[in-house]
Amino acid sequence: MNKDRFFFVLFLLLSPILFSSCIKNLDQEGVYLTTRCHGVLIDEATLQPIEGLKVVTTDGLIIGDTVHSAADGSFDINIHVEQLNKGYYISIQPDSLYEAFDIKLDSMPLGIQTYQLGSFYIQGPDVPFVSTDYVDAITPVSSHCYGSIVDSRNSTIVEHGFVYSVMQYPTVNDRKVVCGSGEGAFDAVLSSLDPHTTYYVRAYAYNSLGVGYGNQVSFTTLNGLAEVSVQSINNITATAASAVAEVLNDGGFSVTSRGICWGTAPMPTISNTHTSNGAGTGRFSVDMPQLQPGTVYYVRAYAQNRAGVSYSEQLTFSTASGLPVLTTRPASQVTSTSAVAGGSISDDGGFPVIRRGVCYSTVPQPTVDGFHTTDGSGTGSFTSQLLNLASGTHYYFRAYATNSVGTVYGEQFEFVTQ
């Protein structure tokens, strides 16, 4: 046998041994060419299973196997050994409004026939996510509101705007302003509001699934009251005075009535004595008649508009006493039984002097309830004769004057009869 034939026969005899040592039974080794992956797809918002979503294996360019989720949301898809070597992964590729979702398989071990991926929550269509951003330009009857669509939640925005109420958490069943449709920022003016009122506002947006609301923002409209000031009190007498006041601004509503109110108690209102001095803004003067002499009065200006009645700061003044002003003339011609005295009335206090004279006594501070003379009426000087006095006696005397307000006395003098 030649040498070449010998080696060929030897090769044929040994080949089953050589090849059998290189062949492995993959099932016996626990390594599978194909691994089945099982998962469940769930709607993130409703927590319900999602049926019919496409599930594929892919390397990003080439699609491998393709399945669709069952009625219970589950899917089973095959992963091949060579696919893993090429960087394959599982991709949820919905044809609906659901968002795509990738499942990484880097940590998935081979050697098990079915690999449980677990549940995956997929974001699908939902009511919009809206933001109520801020409110500005607040007046007694309006405000400017700003909002934005943060997330349309995979559905077309068919309407957006603002809802508002004096109650918290307003809805589309309350007052609303429609701004339009679509995504992005939006704004609107809320009008016909009530002055000095707290309102609650929320942005809202509709899509095919319903309405979403933004966070609640509150604001308070301005009170709308006019600003008014009483500036001075003038020409004060026993029975009258005048005042100067001004409506500085109308608060956003036309001033329909203005004037001065006064009384003998603090913080007078239009329920007390008051005047009506036209309408509008600006300065005006007022007379306050029929006052009581010697009395403290409290005064405030007022202005009335649609929002109500507003008042100024308070001023006070006192009317004159209304009593005459007089002096006593010293005694003269003093004898043992008589003396001459008198006085002078420079001001009747606004009321005619109806009686005047001198009162005298042996005790200080004599009054008209004791000995006195009557020496006419009116203002000016007068002389009184003090008669029937006791000799060698110390007398006190002073002039007096009486009008409708009362009696007033001059300074006191004294003398001693002879």
PAZA-512473 format. One record per residue (C-alpha): residue in three letters; x, y, z. Coordinates in steps of 0.25 Angstrom, whole numbers, always signed. Example, Ala and Ser with C-alpha at 12.3 -4.5 7.8 and 13.67 -1.06 7.14 Angstrom:
REM residues 2
REC  residu      X      Y      Z
REC     ALA    +49    -18    +31
REC     SER    +55     -4    +29
END
This chain:
REM residues 418
REC  residu      X      Y      Z
REC     MET     +0     +0     +0
REC     ASN     +6    +13     -4
REC     LYS     +8    +24     +6
REC     ASP     -3    +34     +1
REC     ARG    -14    +23     +1
REC     PHE    -10    +19    +16
REC     PHE    -13    +33    +21
REC     PHE    -26    +34    +14
REC     VAL    -31    +21    +19
REC     LEU    -27    +26    +33
REC     PHE    -34    +39    +32
REC     LEU    -47    +32    +28
REC     LEU    -46    +23    +40
REC     LEU    -43    +35    +50
REC     SER    -53    +45    +44
REC     PRO    -65    +41    +52
REC     ILE    -57    +43    +65
REC     LEU    -52    +57    +61
REC     PHE    -65    +62    +56
REC     SER    -73    +56    +68
REC     SER    -64    +64    +77
REC     CYS    -68    +77    +71
REC     ILE    -83    +75    +71
REC     LYS    -91    +80    +83
REC     ASN   -106    +77    +86
REC     LEU   -111    +91    +89
REC     ASP   -123    +86    +96
REC     GLN   -115    +78   +105
REC     GLU   -105    +89   +108
REC     GLY   -117    +99   +112
REC     VAL   -114   +109   +101
REC     TYR   -125   +112    +91
REC     LEU   -124   +118    +77
REC     THR   -137   +125    +80
REC     THR   -142   +131    +93
REC     ARG   -157   +135    +94
REC     CYS   -160   +148   +102
REC     HIS   -173   +150   +108
REC     GLY   -178   +164   +113
REC     VAL   -191   +172   +115
REC     LEU   -194   +186   +110
REC     ILE   -203   +195   +119
REC     ASP   -209   +209   +117
REC     GLU   -202   +218   +127
REC     ALA   -214   +227   +129
REC     THR   -225   +216   +130
REC     LEU   -217   +204   +135
REC     GLN   -224   +196   +125
REC     PRO   -217   +186   +115
REC     ILE   -215   +191   +101
REC     GLU   -219   +182    +90
REC     GLY   -213   +182    +76
REC     LEU   -200   +190    +78
REC     LYS   -189   +186    +68
REC     VAL   -177   +179    +75
REC     VAL   -164   +176    +67
REC     THR   -150   +172    +69
REC     THR   -140   +181    +62
REC     ASP   -126   +186    +61
REC     GLY   -131   +200    +58
REC     LEU   -131   +198    +43
REC     ILE   -136   +184    +40
REC     ILE   -148   +178    +46
REC     GLY   -148   +164    +51
REC     ASP   -160   +157    +56
REC     THR   -173   +165    +57
REC     VAL   -185   +162    +66
REC     HIS   -197   +170    +72
REC     SER   -202   +170    +86
REC     ALA   -213   +162    +90
REC     ALA   -227   +166    +96
REC     ASP   -220   +165   +110
REC     GLY   -209   +174   +106
REC     SER   -199   +162   +105
REC     PHE   -189   +159    +94
REC     ASP   -179   +148    +91
REC     ILE   -168   +150    +82
REC     ASN   -155   +142    +78
REC     ILE   -141   +147    +80
REC     HIS   -131   +139    +72
REC     VAL   -117   +137    +77
REC     GLU   -110   +143    +65
REC     GLN   -119   +155    +67
REC     LEU   -114   +158    +80
REC     ASN   -100   +158    +75
REC     LYS   -105   +169    +65
REC     GLY   -110   +178    +76
REC     TYR   -125   +175    +74
REC     TYR   -136   +180    +84
REC     ILE   -151   +180    +85
REC     SER   -158   +192    +80
REC     ILE   -173   +196    +82
REC     GLN   -177   +203    +70
REC     PRO   -192   +207    +71
REC     ASP   -200   +212    +59
REC     SER   -209   +219    +68
REC     LEU   -207   +231    +78
REC     TYR   -198   +223    +87
REC     GLU   -184   +227    +89
REC     ALA   -173   +218    +84
REC     PHE   -165   +210    +94
REC     ASP   -152   +202    +94
REC     ILE   -149   +190   +102
REC     LYS   -134   +188   +104
REC     LEU   -129   +174   +105
REC     ASP   -115   +176   +109
REC     SER   -117   +168   +122
REC     MET   -125   +157   +117
REC     PRO   -119   +144   +119
REC     LEU   -119   +133   +109
REC     GLY   -122   +119   +112
REC     ILE   -137   +120   +116
REC     GLN   -148   +117   +106
REC     THR   -157   +128   +111
REC     TYR   -152   +141   +117
REC     GLN   -163   +149   +126
REC     LEU   -161   +164   +122
REC     GLY   -172   +169   +132
REC     SER   -182   +180   +129
REC     PHE   -179   +193   +122
REC     TYR   -187   +205   +124
REC     ILE   -189   +212   +110
REC     GLN   -193   +227   +110
REC     GLY   -206   +228   +101
REC     PRO   -216   +239    +99
REC     ASP   -221   +247   +111
REC     VAL   -227   +260   +115
REC     PRO   -218   +271   +112
REC     PHE   -208   +276   +123
REC     VAL   -210   +291   +124
REC     SER   -203   +302   +132
REC     THR   -210   +315   +138
REC     ASP   -198   +324   +138
REC     TYR   -201   +337   +144
REC     VAL   -211   +348   +145
REC     ASP   -208   +363   +144
REC     ALA   -214   +377   +140
REC     ILE   -225   +375   +151
REC     THR   -235   +386   +151
REC     PRO   -249   +387   +159
REC     VAL   -256   +380   +148
REC     SER   -245   +372   +140
REC     SER   -232   +365   +139
REC     HIS   -223   +359   +129
REC     CYS   -220   +344   +130
REC     TYR   -209   +336   +124
REC     GLY   -208   +321   +121
REC     SER   -201   +310   +113
REC     ILE   -203   +296   +108
REC     VAL   -192   +288   +115
REC     ASP   -195   +275   +108
REC     SER   -206   +272    +98
REC     ARG   -205   +257   +102
REC     ASN   -205   +252    +88
REC     SER   -218   +258    +84
REC     THR   -222   +270    +76
REC     ILE   -226   +282    +85
REC     VAL   -240   +287    +80
REC     GLU   -242   +298    +90
REC     HIS   -235   +305   +101
REC     GLY   -237   +317   +110
REC     PHE   -240   +321   +125
REC     VAL   -251   +317   +135
REC     TYR   -253   +326   +147
REC     SER   -263   +327   +159
REC     VAL   -264   +333   +173
REC     MET   -263   +319   +177
REC     GLN   -251   +310   +177
REC     TYR   -247   +301   +166
REC     PRO   -256   +306   +155
REC     THR   -260   +297   +143
REC     VAL   -266   +299   +129
REC     ASN   -279   +299   +136
REC     ASP   -275   +313   +142
REC     ARG   -272   +326   +135
REC     LYS   -262   +324   +124
REC     VAL   -254   +331   +113
REC     VAL   -250   +323   +100
REC     CYS   -237   +327    +94
REC     GLY   -236   +318    +82
REC     SER   -230   +304    +79
REC     GLY   -217   +297    +77
REC     GLU   -205   +297    +86
REC     GLY   -195   +307    +92
REC     ALA   -198   +320   +101
REC     PHE   -211   +327   +101
REC     ASP   -217   +339   +109
REC     ALA   -230   +346   +111
REC     VAL   -237   +358   +118
REC     LEU   -247   +354   +129
REC     SER   -257   +366   +129
REC     SER   -270   +369   +136
REC     LEU   -265   +366   +149
REC     ASP   -270   +371   +162
REC     PRO   -261   +381   +170
REC     HIS   -254   +377   +183
REC     THR   -256   +362   +180
REC     THR   -247   +350   +181
REC     TYR   -248   +341   +168
REC     TYR   -242   +327   +165
REC     VAL   -237   +324   +151
REC     ARG   -232   +312   +144
REC     ALA   -227   +310   +129
REC     TYR   -234   +299   +122
REC     ALA   -233   +291   +109
REC     TYR   -242   +281   +102
REC     ASN   -237   +269    +93
REC     SER   -244   +257    +88
REC     LEU   -244   +251   +102
REC     GLY   -249   +262   +110
REC     VAL   -244   +275   +118
REC     GLY   -232   +277   +126
REC     TYR   -230   +288   +136
REC     GLY   -218   +296   +140
REC     ASN   -214   +300   +154
REC     GLN   -223   +310   +161
REC     VAL   -219   +324   +163
REC     SER   -227   +334   +171
REC     PHE   -227   +350   +170
REC     THR   -236   +361   +176
REC     THR   -241   +372   +168
REC     LEU   -239   +386   +173
REC     ASN   -250   +392   +181
REC     GLY   -253   +403   +171
REC     LEU   -256   +413   +181
REC     ALA   -253   +428   +178
REC     GLU   -242   +434   +186
REC     VAL   -246   +447   +193
REC     SER   -240   +457   +203
REC     VAL   -245   +468   +212
REC     GLN   -234   +479   +211
REC     SER   -238   +490   +221
REC     ILE   -249   +495   +230
REC     ASN   -251   +510   +229
REC     ASN   -260   +522   +234
REC     ILE   -264   +515   +247
REC     THR   -274   +523   +255
REC     ALA   -284   +519   +266
REC     THR   -294   +513   +256
REC     ALA   -287   +511   +243
REC     ALA   -274   +507   +236
REC     SER   -269   +504   +222
REC     ALA   -260   +493   +217
REC     VAL   -252   +490   +204
REC     ALA   -251   +476   +199
REC     GLU   -246   +469   +186
REC     VAL   -249   +456   +179
REC     LEU   -235   +451   +175
REC     ASN   -239   +440   +166
REC     ASP   -252   +433   +162
REC     GLY   -247   +418   +165
REC     GLY   -251   +414   +151
REC     PHE   -265   +418   +152
REC     SER   -272   +431   +150
REC     VAL   -275   +439   +163
REC     THR   -290   +441   +163
REC     SER   -290   +449   +176
REC     ARG   -280   +456   +186
REC     GLY   -281   +465   +198
REC     ILE   -278   +466   +212
REC     CYS   -284   +459   +224
REC     TRP   -282   +463   +239
REC     GLY   -287   +460   +253
REC     THR   -284   +461   +267
REC     ALA   -279   +447   +268
REC     PRO   -266   +442   +261
REC     MET   -266   +436   +247
REC     PRO   -279   +442   +241
REC     THR   -285   +436   +229
REC     ILE   -296   +440   +219
REC     SER   -306   +435   +229
REC     ASN   -302   +447   +237
REC     THR   -304   +462   +233
REC     HIS   -298   +463   +219
REC     THR   -298   +472   +206
REC     SER   -299   +468   +192
REC     ASN   -289   +476   +183
REC     GLY   -290   +471   +169
REC     ALA   -283   +459   +163
REC     GLY   -269   +456   +156
REC     THR   -255   +458   +161
REC     GLY   -249   +471   +165
REC     ARG   -249   +481   +177
REC     PHE   -262   +487   +183
REC     SER   -266   +496   +195
REC     VAL   -277   +493   +205
REC     ASP   -284   +501   +215
REC     MET   -289   +495   +228
REC     PRO   -300   +503   +234
REC     GLN   -309   +501   +247
REC     LEU   -298   +497   +256
REC     GLN   -298   +497   +271
REC     PRO   -289   +508   +278
REC     GLY   -278   +503   +286
REC     THR   -279   +489   +280
REC     VAL   -268   +479   +274
REC     TYR   -271   +474   +260
REC     TYR   -265   +463   +252
REC     VAL   -265   +464   +237
REC     ARG   -262   +455   +225
REC     ALA   -263   +457   +210
REC     TYR   -270   +446   +203
REC     ALA   -271   +441   +188
REC     GLN   -281   +431   +183
REC     ASN   -280   +423   +170
REC     ARG   -284   +409   +165
REC     ALA   -275   +402   +175
REC     GLY   -280   +409   +187
REC     VAL   -278   +421   +196
REC     SER   -264   +425   +200
REC     TYR   -259   +434   +211
REC     SER   -248   +443   +213
REC     GLU   -239   +445   +226
REC     GLN   -246   +452   +237
REC     LEU   -244   +466   +242
REC     THR   -250   +472   +255
REC     PHE   -253   +487   +259
REC     SER   -261   +494   +270
REC     THR   -271   +504   +267
REC     ALA   -270   +518   +274
REC     SER   -276   +518   +288
REC     GLY   -287   +528   +283
REC     LEU   -285   +536   +296
REC     PRO   -283   +551   +297
REC     VAL   -269   +556   +299
REC     LEU   -268   +567   +310
REC     THR   -259   +574   +320
REC     THR   -262   +580   +334
REC     ARG   -260   +594   +337
REC     PRO   -253   +597   +351
REC     ALA   -262   +603   +362
REC     SER   -263   +618   +364
REC     GLN   -270   +628   +373
REC     VAL   -270   +619   +384
REC     THR   -278   +623   +397
REC     SER   -283   +616   +409
REC     THR   -295   +612   +402
REC     SER   -293   +612   +387
REC     ALA   -283   +611   +376
REC     VAL   -282   +613   +361
REC     ALA   -277   +601   +352
REC     GLY   -280   +596   +337
REC     GLY   -274   +589   +326
REC     SER   -272   +588   +311
REC     ILE   -277   +578   +301
REC     SER   -269   +577   +289
REC     ASP   -275   +564   +282
REC     ASP   -289   +559   +284
REC     GLY   -284   +544   +280
REC     GLY   -293   +544   +268
REC     PHE   -306   +546   +276
REC     PRO   -312   +559   +281
REC     VAL   -309   +563   +295
REC     ILE   -323   +563   +302
REC     ARG   -318   +567   +316
REC     ARG   -306   +573   +322
REC     GLY   -301   +579   +335
REC     VAL   -292   +577   +347
REC     CYS   -294   +566   +358
REC     TYR   -288   +568   +372
REC     SER   -287   +561   +385
REC     THR   -279   +560   +398
REC     VAL   -273   +547   +393
REC     PRO   -265   +545   +381
REC     GLN   -270   +541   +367
REC     PRO   -284   +548   +368
REC     THR   -294   +543   +357
REC     VAL   -308   +548   +352
REC     ASP   -314   +539   +362
REC     GLY   -310   +549   +373
REC     PHE   -310   +564   +373
REC     HIS   -309   +570   +360
REC     THR   -313   +582   +351
REC     THR   -319   +582   +338
REC     ASP   -314   +593   +328
REC     GLY   -320   +591   +315
REC     SER   -316   +582   +303
REC     GLY   -307   +581   +291
REC     THR   -292   +583   +290
REC     GLY   -284   +595   +294
REC     SER   -281   +601   +308
REC     PHE   -290   +603   +319
REC     THR   -291   +609   +334
REC     SER   -297   +602   +346
REC     GLN   -301   +609   +359
REC     LEU   -299   +599   +371
REC     LEU   -308   +604   +382
REC     ASN   -312   +600   +396
REC     LEU   -299   +595   +400
REC     ALA   -294   +593   +414
REC     SER   -284   +602   +419
REC     GLY   -270   +598   +422
REC     THR   -272   +585   +414
REC     HIS   -263   +578   +404
REC     TYR   -271   +575   +391
REC     TYR   -267   +567   +379
REC     PHE   -273   +571   +365
REC     ARG   -272   +567   +350
REC     ALA   -280   +571   +338
REC     TYR   -289   +561   +331
REC     ALA   -296   +560   +317
REC     THR   -307   +550   +313
REC     ASN   -311   +545   +299
REC     SER   -319   +533   +294
REC     VAL   -307   +524   +296
REC     GLY   -305   +528   +311
REC     THR   -299   +538   +321
REC     VAL   -284   +541   +321
REC     TYR   -276   +549   +331
REC     GLY   -265   +559   +331
REC     GLU   -253   +559   +340
REC     GLN   -255   +561   +355
REC     PHE   -252   +574   +362
REC     GLU   -254   +578   +377
REC     PHE   -256   +590   +386
REC     VAL   -259   +594   +400
REC     THR   -270   +604   +404
REC     GLN   -267   +615   +414
END
